[in-house]
C-alpha cells in the first residue's frame, strides 16, 4: 500500500507566513535605503570640496588681475561684480550665482585675511548651516 500524502488544509500561505515575509522585505528595504540615501550627504560633501577648489582658482585669478584677494567686506560677490576701487578687475571670474552657494544652498563663508596667516578662508557650514557639527553637518574648510 502506498502512503496517502493528502493535505488536510487548503493550499496557500498562512497569515503568519505572509507577515514574516513582509517583515523581512521591509527590513531589507530599510537597510538598503539607509545605505543608498546616506551616501547622498557624503556626495554633497565631495561636491562642496570640488566647488571650493573652483572658487579658490577664481580667487587666484582675481588676485593676478587686481593684486590682492577680495576683502571680507567685498566677499565672494567680488568674483561676479567688480567691487568699488578694484583696479584691473577682469571678471566675472564666476559666471553663475549658484556657484556662490554650497551644495546645501547656503552662502559660503569667506574671510580675508584668514586665520593663521592664510590669505583667505572659505567655509561651508554643512547641511545644518551652523558652525561645527558631525557627519553631514560638519563644516568643510578650505585649509583642511
C-alpha positions as CSV (number, residue, x, y, z in Angstrom):
1,X,0.0,0.0,0.0
2,X,1.1,3.5,-0.9
3,X,1.0,6.1,1.8
4,X,-1.5,8.8,1.3
5,X,0.0,12.3,1.4
6,X,-3.1,14.3,1.3
7,X,-3.1,17.7,3.0
8,X,-6.0,18.4,5.3
9,X,-5.8,22.1,4.8
10,X,-6.3,24.2,1.7
11,X,-3.3,25.2,-0.5
12,X,-1.8,28.6,0.2
13,X,0.2,30.6,2.8
14,X,-0.9,31.3,6.4
15,X,-1.2,34.8,7.7
16,X,1.9,34.3,9.9
17,X,4.0,33.3,6.9
18,X,2.9,36.3,5.0
19,X,3.6,38.7,7.9
20,X,7.1,37.1,8.3
21,X,7.9,37.6,4.6
22,X,6.6,41.2,4.6
23,X,8.7,42.0,7.7
24,X,11.9,40.6,6.1
25,X,11.3,42.5,2.9
26,X,10.7,45.7,5.0
27,X,13.9,45.2,6.9
28,X,15.9,44.7,3.7
29,X,14.4,47.8,2.1
30,X,15.1,49.9,5.2
31,X,18.7,48.8,5.3
32,X,19.2,49.4,1.6
33,X,17.5,52.8,1.7
34,X,19.7,53.9,4.5
35,X,22.8,52.8,2.7
36,X,21.8,54.4,-0.5
37,X,20.4,57.7,0.9
38,X,23.2,58.0,3.4
39,X,25.6,58.3,0.5
40,X,23.8,61.5,-0.6
41,X,25.2,63.6,2.1
42,X,28.7,62.2,1.6
43,X,28.4,63.0,-2.1
44,X,27.4,66.6,-1.3
45,X,30.5,67.0,0.9
46,X,32.6,65.9,-2.1
47,X,30.8,68.4,-4.3
48,X,31.4,71.1,-1.8
49,X,35.2,70.4,-1.8
50,X,35.2,70.5,-5.6
51,X,33.2,73.7,-5.7
52,X,35.6,75.2,-3.1
53,X,38.6,74.3,-5.4
54,X,36.8,76.2,-8.2
55,X,36.3,79.2,-6.1
56,X,39.9,79.1,-4.9
57,X,41.0,79.1,-8.5
58,X,38.7,82.1,-9.3
59,X,40.2,83.9,-6.3
60,X,43.7,83.3,-7.6
61,X,42.7,84.8,-11.0
62,X,41.2,87.7,-9.2
63,X,44.4,88.3,-7.3
64,X,46.5,88.0,-10.5
65,X,44.4,90.8,-12.1
66,X,43.9,93.1,-9.1
67,X,47.0,92.4,-7.0
68,X,45.0,91.3,-3.9
69,X,42.3,89.0,-2.8
70,X,38.8,90.4,-2.2
71,X,38.3,91.7,1.3
72,X,35.9,90.0,3.7
73,X,33.6,93.0,3.2
74,X,33.6,92.6,-0.6
75,X,33.1,88.8,-0.2
76,X,32.8,86.3,-2.9
77,X,30.5,88.6,-4.8
78,X,33.6,90.4,-6.0
79,X,34.2,87.4,-8.3
80,X,31.0,88.3,-10.2
81,X,30.9,92.1,-9.9
82,X,33.8,94.5,-9.6
83,X,33.9,96.0,-6.1
84,X,34.4,99.7,-5.8
85,X,38.0,100.6,-6.1
86,X,39.1,97.4,-7.7
87,X,41.6,98.3,-10.4
88,X,42.3,95.9,-13.3
89,X,39.3,93.8,-12.4
90,X,38.8,91.5,-15.5
91,X,35.9,89.3,-14.4
92,X,33.5,87.9,-13.9
93,X,35.6,85.1,-12.5
94,X,32.5,83.1,-11.6
95,X,29.6,83.3,-14.0
96,X,26.7,81.8,-12.1
97,X,25.3,83.0,-8.8
98,X,24.6,79.4,-7.8
99,X,28.4,78.8,-7.6
100,X,28.4,81.2,-4.6
101,X,26.2,78.7,-2.7
102,X,27.3,75.4,-1.2
103,X,25.5,72.1,-2.2
104,X,23.0,72.7,0.7
105,X,22.0,76.1,-0.7
106,X,23.9,78.1,2.0
107,X,26.2,81.0,1.2
108,X,29.9,80.2,1.5
109,X,31.6,81.9,4.5
110,X,34.6,83.9,3.2
111,X,37.2,85.7,5.3
112,X,40.2,87.6,4.0
113,X,42.7,87.6,5.6
114,X,42.1,84.2,7.2
115,X,43.4,82.7,10.4
116,X,47.0,81.5,10.9
117,X,48.4,83.8,8.2
118,X,46.3,82.4,5.4
119,X,45.4,84.9,2.7
120,X,41.8,83.8,2.8
121,X,39.4,81.1,4.2
122,X,36.3,79.6,2.6
123,X,34.0,77.5,4.8
124,X,30.8,75.6,4.1
125,X,28.8,75.1,7.3
126,X,27.4,71.8,6.1
127,X,23.9,70.5,6.0
128,X,22.7,72.4,9.1
129,X,24.1,75.8,8.1
130,X,25.6,76.3,11.5
131,X,29.2,76.2,12.8
132,X,30.6,72.9,14.0
133,X,28.7,69.6,13.7
134,X,29.4,66.0,12.9
135,X,28.6,63.8,9.9
136,X,26.7,65.7,7.2
137,X,26.6,68.8,9.5
138,X,30.4,69.0,9.7
139,X,32.0,72.2,8.4
140,X,34.1,71.9,5.3
141,X,37.1,74.2,5.3
142,X,39.4,75.3,2.5
143,X,42.5,74.6,4.6
144,X,41.7,71.0,5.5
